[in-house]
Amino acid sequence: MASAELAAVPEPWIDPPWVEGANTYESITDKVSEIALKRETPLAWYIAFGISSSLAGMFGALIGYLIFTGVGIWGNNSPVFWGFPIVNFVFWVGIGHAGTLISAILFLFRQHWRTSINRFAEAMTIFAVVCAGTFPGIHVGRAWLAYWLFPLPTSQLSMWPNFRSPLLWDVFAVGTYATVSVLFWYMGMIPDFATLRDRAKNKIQQFAYGVASLGWTGSASQWRVYEKAYMLLAALATPLVLSVHSVVSFDFAVSQIPGWHTTIFPPYFVAGAVFSGFGMVLTLMIPARELFGLKELVTMRHIENMCKIIILTGSIVGFAYMTEFFIAWYSGNGYEKFAFINRAFGPYWWAYWIMVTCNVISPQLFWFKSIRRNVWVIFIITIFINIGMWFERFVIIVTLSRDFLPSSWGYYKPTLIDILMLIGSFGLFFTLFLLFCRFLPIVAMSEVKQVMHHVDGPAKAGHAGGGH
Amino acid sequence: MSATATHSTVPEIRAAAPSLAATALGPMGLGVVLLVIAAAAGIGGGQVSRFWHAYLLGVSFITALSIGALFFVIAHHLAGGRWATVIRRLAELMASAIPYCAALFIPIAAHILMTDSGALYPWNDPTIVAGNELLEHKSGYLSDGFFVIRMAIYFGVYTLLAKYFFGQSVAQDTSDPLARAKMMGARSGPAMILFALATNFAAFDWLMSLEPTWFSSIFGVYFFAGSVVAYVSFMILMLNFLQGRGVLTQSVTADHYHDKGKMLFGFIFFSGYIAFSQYMLIWYAAIPEETQWYAIRQFGPWVNFSWFLLFGHLLIPFLGTMSRTVRRNKKLIGFWALWMLVMSAANLFYVIMPQADGVEVGNMMKHPLPLPWLEALCVVGALLVFIGALVRNAAGKNLLPIHDPRLPISLHHHVT
């Protein structure tokens, strides 16, 4: 009876097969492991890697230049002491949010579609956190003393970092986040590493994947422990999705600076981070699925779902912009009101309106199904989202340029080095990402296989009623 | 794998008798009587400010229940939800009680329009506003006429949304279930935007403006999170109550309780997170315009109530609802639902009541109440009206959307 009843459920509410085409367990393993194992590296990869690693090299050289010369090479100056470095830090931490959301929250919400994209998003998270971590590290001025950020008991220092400073909380929040993300990512890859190890033809690959797979044999007891650990890490990572960007928002909101101190900041920053993270996942995923022949694993339904998350979080961001504007007026606080009017109509009006256009208006296009199904349009919109979210942080930070005292007002201008370092951080991000794409299992093979026979709807009720 | 194997052979009750419409008058009438008694005792006893605050507490409590339910209904359609289809009609019934909440707000509107009293909202008293720069600044916004117009808009939006989704859902029982399900899905997006705007500003108006010089941009989210907690608690209790009377005994299973329990757990945490964010940022920045709200609650007699709420609304139920065993047991999760329903009222009590007697703006010496009998009377009175409204709305209706295309999936829902 159950099968018959469920067979009557109309199409819109039946999870489609999340893997399209005539795929079997074997063909999925073939497709994914071939990317890492095949001998010939595509020319496009070499070109992309050449460009991004050069930019990453430039980033490294500029960091060297910065350390030798000092932070004067940046545009940071009174009154905007937090220039590009902090904008870039917050931007990259935000990008790093989609991974945990997909791995942890969507896992707990039983969103089976996450399996095709989680590995990819987790990798992106980690590389984004690497880029994010670089900026505060070099922003401290004397980068060789960056370890002072940690509360280390040392006799020569005779002091501790200020535990009441959100900048220190950031060290803990981002550090925890990076640790849990790496653990989650690595643990998820173990079964897939074992698959690569077993399929590898040459000695180096066999050795490398062999070491990485930590002796995985795929026995029932290993799987039991693995599933349990996965569940626990997912539960652990869930509060981290909220905590990291909440703490990042505290960097601004605990202060008394007009435009920074507003209570909606924590949830608004979290929504913005997820928004930008999904934007970046799509920006990378759309070309990657094309290049590596993954269209049957990362289907249009996957992309559509991500677009829907973008509308949701983008609307929350727009809602927060409106609320803080309203409260700035409602508060009756002249400084608060000025900060917001100045954002929209002051010297940085262009940055404000880029932010609003990209973050609030552009994602609304995803209400239309035809747009959610057009990869080119989606790709362009996600680029806008990346730009918009970078500008959001820029707008927040240049609020400093006009504070309480008109005599101390200034106009922040980034130097060429600032801009090149931002570009360089993209180089670092893409370099890591391309290495991941080339050498690691970019789709969680074992997890995708689980959802092939784990579809809600007719298939779940028994084989007799299965439609595919 | 047959889900039917575990079902009892006694058929469940799936529809409410039309005769219930008359039965509804009982609790509704009793509720109104209690509210009238509260008014007579409060105003007659010279506790005008306290009465109006207690009355606002009662009506905001049931409005929160309705708003939380409306959110759930819209979110269900928006997310293409399936598992919750069996309980959707019950949520629609709760959401459709919103016109009754609006009716109970009429005395407040009348109080604002017809008097210059600052007993409830200090900004309504011209003598308080005069000379106060901050209040004069927003006197156009916080003025009796505009305030009441906005109140009508919020309730208009809520009623429109609740009526639409309930109406379509009931119509689904007799015609075009698939087309209507799709249509509700398509309309849920704009509906959610309207809902979010209305709730945000309603919270600013009804609750935040009790201290008219205070402001917090997260306050709308704070009220929303608390409303969802109240709704989920009420829903779990209602399911327990109905199943005890043979209603939906087979359709609603441990798996549905499990998911509802997870939702309760999630929103307990979320509302705690929002409350923490608000407190943390205001405490840390220590700007007097903002700390005034917490100063009343943190120093002096209200501080114990703050602790009570921290443990009662967040820490204890957070641990209590964490376990899978608890969530799957309808009695145990029912206990926590009752706990959280009481705590939801306590949360609103904490938001509203310290403002009572606040004729002087910024007065730090506001007194707590000796024994909250007047508040209890108002909450129970309003709750009875709400229950009466539920019964009245339910009369003659199916208690689950019997032809919704997603119902079979929901009936066979298993938490994995």
Interface residues (C-beta under 8 A of the other chain):
Chain A: M1 A2 E5 L6 A8 V9 P10 P12 W13 R110 P239 L242 S246 F250 A253 V254 S255 Q256 H261 T262 T263 I264 F265 P266 P267 I311 S315 F319 A320 T323 E324 F326 I327 Y330 S331 G332 N333 W367 H454 D456 G457 K460 A461 G462
Chain B: M1 S2 A3 T4 G80 R82 E133 L134 H137 K138 Y141 L178 A181 K182 G185 G189 I193 A196 L197 N200 F204 T213 F215 S216 S217 I218 F219 G220 V221 F269 Y273 I274 S277 Q278 M280 L281 I282 Y284 A285 I287 E289 P405 R406 P408 I409 L411 H412 T416
